[in-house]
Amino acid sequence: MTQPDEALPAMRRMLEPRSIAVVGASIKTGSLGASMMAELQRGGFEGAIYPVNPGYDEVAGLACYPSIGEVPEPVDLAILGVANQRVEQALTDAAAAGAGSAVTFSSLYEEPSHGRPDLRARLRAIAVEHGMAMCGGNGMGFMNQASRVRATGFLTPEVIRRGPVTFLSHSGSAFSALAFSDRGLGFNLLVSSGQEVVSTMADYMAYALEQDETRVLALLLETVRDPEGFRAMLARAAERDVAVLALKVGRTAASRAMVTAHSGALAGEHGAFEALFDAFGVHEMRSLDELADTIELFSSPRRVRRGDGIASVHDSGGERAMFVDLAGDLGVPFASVRDATIARIADTLDPGMESANPLDAWGTGIDGDRIFREAFAAFADDPAVSASVFCVDMTLQGEPYDEGYLLLAREAYDATSEPFCVLSNLASAVTQHEIRMLRDAGIPVLEGTENGLRALGHLLHDAAFRARPAVEPGAPVDRAVRDRWRERLASGVPLSELEGLTLLDAYGLEVAVSRTASSARSAVEAAAAIGFPVVLKTAAAGITHKSDVDGVRVGLADEDAVRNAYEDLAGRLGRSVTVAAMVPAGIEMALGVIADPTFGPLVLVGAGGVLVEVLHDRALALPPVDATGAHRIIDRLAVRPILHGVRGAEPADVDALAEAIARLSVLAADLGDLIGAVDVNPVIVGPKGCVAVDALVELPRD
C-alpha cells in the first residue's frame, strides 16, 4: 500500500492536472464520451484537453487523437471512459504514454477466471508499476474547485460554491446529491472514490489536509482499505483542527452484506469504527441530512470556546417543548445560564411569559422584534452559552431582508463572535430563496429539528474533544513478563482458565484467587487453602460458557459441600475443575480484547454475565486507554446508571473499573497480535474494588 505522503506527487498530478486526455471522447449526445468533455469544459479547466477516439478528427472543438500514444505530451491525467473489457488495455496504453494518473468509471466486473488475477488486481499492478494515482473504479470521478477540474462523466451543477469542505465518498449517488444540494454548501474538493483500486480514502485525505482551505473533511465510508494510512490522516486532521464528519454505512449485519455485494469490500465491525472515531474526535453521522446540517454548521469558522450547552430562542411554545424532548433524547445540553441572564430576559417579556433557557419569546407579538433582540443579546453575554440557536420555521415567502426574522437573525449573528445558527423545525417548509440570504451572510441554517440538534451536539462534542488531555498510557509491565507471555501465546497451545487469570494478574488486574483440581480430595484441599466459601467451576476442555452446561456451583461453605459439588460436576462434565474464592457481591461487568481484522486489537467494556449478549450493551476502544478514557467509555454504556447504585445499594467503584480497563489496554497493546480474543466475564465491581472472576483467552485462528 502506497503511504499517503509518498502518494502526494501522483495525487497532485491527478487532482491538479495541467493536461488531460479523455479516452473515449465522443460527439454523440447523451453518451459518456460527450459528457466527459462537457463536464471538463463546464468546470472551466484551463489546461490542455486531448480527446482520444479513433473515430473522430475533432470533438467539442478540439483536435481528437486516434490513441493516447499519439497525444503530443505525456498527460497528467487520463480519463478512461471505456467499458470493462477495454479498460485494462486503456490503462496500459495510458501508462506507456507517460500518463501520471487515471480515472475510470467502469464497474471492473468480469467473470471469475481460475489461475488469473481479477481485473482490479491487474489494473492495480499496472498503476503501481508506473507510479500512477487512480480514481475508481465503479465511481463517478472527482471535482476539484481549485484546479477547476471536473473529471466525471456525469452531470454536475452549473455552479458549485467554493468553500472549506472536502467530501470523499464511496457512494457515487451521495457524491452527486451533495453537489446538487440547494443549500449552497461550499466545497473545495468532491471525490467519488469507488472501489479504490489504487488511490484510497487516506490518499485523498492526505491531499485535502495539505490545502489550507480545508476546514471540514466529510466522509461517506463503506470500509477502510488502508487502515494505517487512514489512522494517520485522522491524527493529522486532529492536529490541524480540521473537523472530520463520517457517515459509515454497514452498521448492521444486513447492510454489511450489501456493502460486500456492492463493492466487494468488507464493511467491518461497526464497534471498531466507533472506537476509532472516539479516539480521533471523528463525528459520526447517521444520515445524509444530518451530514448536510453538520457540514453547514462546521463550515462556519466559529467553534465552541466556552460554556456548557446551547441557548435557544423560539416563537412557539409547542415547538419549544418538542425541541426539549428531542434534545433530551439526543443528549444535547442546554446552557446553565446565570440568574442575572434570566432576570434580564424577564424584564423584556410580555406579562405571563416565562424567562428560561430554552426561551419562548413570542407573546402578544407586539414589539416582538425588540424582545427577540434583547433575548439574543442576553444569551450572547452569558459565558455559559456555547452556541445560540434561533428556532423558527423559515416560511418567509416574500419577506424583505431588512425586516422580520431575516433581519433579527443577521443582527444576532453580527452581535456575537460565538457560534450562532438558525434552525427550522420542518425542512420541507424552508423557503430556500430567502434562506439563501442568510447563508450568503455566513449564517448556518439547519433544516429539521432532529438533524439540527444532532449537528449542534457534534459542535459541542468538538469542543469536548479539543479539551481532552493527552492520553497517559498505563505503566508498562516488566519486559521479562511481556516476553514470557508472548512466548507462551506464540506456542499455539490453548490457555486454561487459570492461565488466563494468571495473565490478567501479571498485567495488574485484580483476579479471584483460584486453583485447579482433578479429584474430590484435591478440590477440598484447594478450597481449604483458599478459604471458605468458594466457587467450583468445570474446567473441561471445549466448554467456554460454563453456565450453559450447569457447570458452576457457588457459595460452597464447607468440605462436604465442595465434595458433593465436585462429584456432580465430575460425573457430568469431567474431572477437571477450578476452585475459586467467592468474590463479594457487586455489579457484573464484562471486559475483553478482540482482534479486529481492520484496526487490530481493541478493548471491550460491557454489561456482564449474559447481559453482554442479550443487551448488546458494549463499547470498544483503541489502545492505549488511560483512566480518563476508560471513564468516557463506561459513560457510553446503557448500564452506567446502575453503577451509581440503585435502591439503596452502594455505588460501585467505577475508578477501580476504569483502572482495570486501562491495565487491559496495556495487555492489548503488548500481546494483541498474538491473541484472538480475551473474554473477562464477569468482572465484579463492588463498592471497593473490581475483581475478574472468569477469563477465557482465545488464540488467533489460522
Secondary structure, DSSP 4 states (H G I P E B T S, - for coil): ---HHHHHHHHHHHHS-SEEEEET---STT-HHHHHHHHHHHHT--SEEEEE-TT-SEETTEE-BSSGGGSSS--SEEEE---HHHHHHHHHHHHHTT-SEEEE---------TTS--HHHHHHHHHHHTT-EEE-SSS-EEEETTTTEEE-SS---S---EEEEEEEES-HHHHHHHHH-TT---EEEEEE-TT-SSS-HHHHHHHHHT-TT--EEEEEES--S-HHHHHHHHHHHHHHT-EEEEEE---SHHHHHHHHHHHS-----HHHHHHHHHHHTPEEPSSHHHHHHHHHHHHSS----S-SEEEEEES-HHHHHHHHHHHHHHT-PBP---HHHHHHHHTTSPTTPPP-SSEE--SSSTTHHHHHHHHHHHHHT-TTEEEEEEE-----TT--TTSHHHHHHHHHHHT-SS-EEEEES-GGG--HHHHHHHHHTT--EEESHHHHHHHHHHHHHHHHHHTPPPP-PPPPPPHHHHHHHHHHHHT-PPPPHHHHHHHHHHTT--B--EEEESSHHHHHHHHHHH-SSEEEEE--TT---GGGGT-EEEEE-SHHHHHHHHHHHHHHH-S-EEEEEPPPP-EEEEEEEEEETTTEEEEEEEE-TTHHHHT--EEEEPSP--HHHHHHHHHTSTTHHHHT--TTPPPP-HHHHHHHHHHHHHHHHHHGGG-SEEEEEEEEE-SS-EEE---EEEPPP-
